Amino acid sequence: MINNQVGFTTNYRDARSSTYCTDVGKVIKAPIWHVNGDDVEGLVHVMRMAIEYRQFFHTDVFIDILAYRKYGHNEGDEPRFTQPTLYKAIAKHPNPRDLYSKELVEQGVLTKADITQAEAEFDSRLENQLDVARKEKKVSIQQFLEAQWKGMEYASIRDFEEPLETGVPAKTLNRIADQLNSLPEDLVFFKKSIKLLEDRALMISENRVDWALGELLAYGSLLLEDHPIRISGQDSIRGTFSHRHAGMVMEETTEIYFPLKYLDKKQAPFNIYNSPLNEYGVLGFEYGYAMSAPQSLTIWEAQFGDFINVAQVILDQYISSAEEKWGVMNGLVLYLPHGFEGQGPEHSSARIERFLSLAAGCNMHIINPTTPGNLFHALRNHMKKKSRVPLVVFTPKSLLRHPQCVSTLDDLEKGKFMPVIDDSDNDLDEVRRVVLCSGKIYYDLLARKQELGARDIALVRLDQIFPFPKKEIDRILKKYQNNMLTLWVQEEPENMGAWYFIRNAMNDTEVIPVTRQPSGSPATGLFKIHEISQKEIIDKVFRECTCDLLNVYCGLQCMIGSSRTEILNQHYYFEKENPKTK
């Protein structure tokens, strides 16, 4: 810690509850060195000692360099407004260079002439570099960690419009599955863990892949292709919703067996950790790790998507903006469980709107996949591209075990990530209403569509929200030539979720929102109210025009529950503009 009073207007007694800023190191019983910034040789000695200690004992160490700011926050500040006595002393205090020079002269190590010459040579070097900078008149950003990022490119829109073919041969998938579902016979495991693997083996035999299996198969395939994997988050080994089970606990010991570590002797390393519930610290660490290892799949998982709230600084300062600010690429993956299940305000929304408000150019890849197969291909596509941007994945909760949220091994063997998934269960000529949606609500809409046998509604899924797949959406809408209404349906309140982003992205197409009412809270805390509002959303999508005033299609007014007065006004203007209509 270079303790030079960043907040020069604040006395240290006001700035913290301890004398030294490094006292936090006492919590983990780490060695802490305090050294005076004026003591050059003492500082070098402490640095060497701290490095040797860390290398030998493999623990954290703290060095507190007690120093000061000569001119306050910057040369234009006047620190004496608030710290007159302190800066009176600082003004009279010689700087570290002069102090050390004097000491070297007194010890006979150097002469005053040597010091003067060294200063002149350094000043000359600075002047020469200034002249070079003035002549060049160019600023170029040097790639950080150049060796690690060699061969990588900055992302372009083509990377998102044209996903790579990322299928894996069935033989390889079955090999990975066999290893995932096998445990060493000489070890004793929790009985329910064994049953879990038996169920997964049955799924493979029946050609069914649920969310957890699709995720684990993606990891396995990447490990065999020499991509290390690192995952951290609260309960990530088991999974917050007990879906992943990447590690199997042994019954008689505290040890955990990780099947993904034993796929092949030549595979890349696999590491997964249950991290502290400290999103700011953990996400910051994982962002740094991903920066140093672009060929590694580095994932941070929030226990619930809302918990990104506590790490918002990392999102604002680094994930969304580091490339534009500093030219720094990063391929960190965020798993944010998202979906309105009636679990209350703090366990529903991963705040999609916040990510979309920060999205620009190609700074992030934001997806809300609706099938295990699409997640599988998204992860593989992320690692196989030559570019790296943070991948934000809104992951499900109830869909982890939804009977219709399944893929087949064929889906994993062939194909690629699909930004948009069209509705295959309809007749093009019959469709009168195209419903755009994303995530879990698709399955709620699908259930009602199947219940009614509705053939006049097409459910189109946006599995990629940003960059917005406008070309693909336009292509699909053009298919439905008899479409009279295009809706955007979301679970979130109107002022949250993706609606405002969709409205702007679809500015040349009239899109009508079907959402919850605008709200200051992401969701209600009462399950009954949640059920009512969820039913209203679905009802509005499938409600027919009920006007008995005119036998004409009145737009969405009566469908979305407008007042009778609003409907009458709508028909008045319709008659005025279309007098011959009966």
Buried (B, 14 or more C-beta within 10 A) or exposed (E): BEBEBEEBBEEEEEEEEEEBBBBBBEEEEBBBBBBEBBBBEEBEEBBEBBEEBBEEEEEEBBBBBBBBBEBBBEEEEEBBEEBEEBBEEBEEBEEBEEBBBEBBBEEEEBEEEEBEEEEEEEEEEEEEEEEEEEEEEEEEEEBBEEEBBEEBEBBEEEBBBEBBEBBBEEEBBEBBBEBBBEBEEEEEBEEEBBEBBEEBBEBBEEEBBBBBBBBBBBBBBBBBBEBBBBBBBBBBBBBBBEBBBBBBBBEEEEEBBEBBBBBEEEBBEBBBEBBEEEBEEBBBBBBBBBBEBBBBBBBBBBBBBBBBBBBBEBBEEBBBBBBEEEEBBBBBBBBBBBBBBBBBBBBBBBBBBBBBEBBEEBBBBBBBBBBBBBBBBBBBBBBBBEBBBBBBBBBBBBBBBBEEBBBBBEBBBBBBBBBBBBBEEBEEEEBBBBBBBBBBBBBBBBEBBEEEEBBBBBBBBBBBBBBBBBEBBEEBBEEBEEBEBBBBBBBBBBBBBBBBBBBEBBEEBEBBBBBBEEBEEBBBEEEEEBEEBBEBBBBBBBBEBEBEBBEBBBBBBBBBEBEEEEBEEBBEEBBEEEEEEE
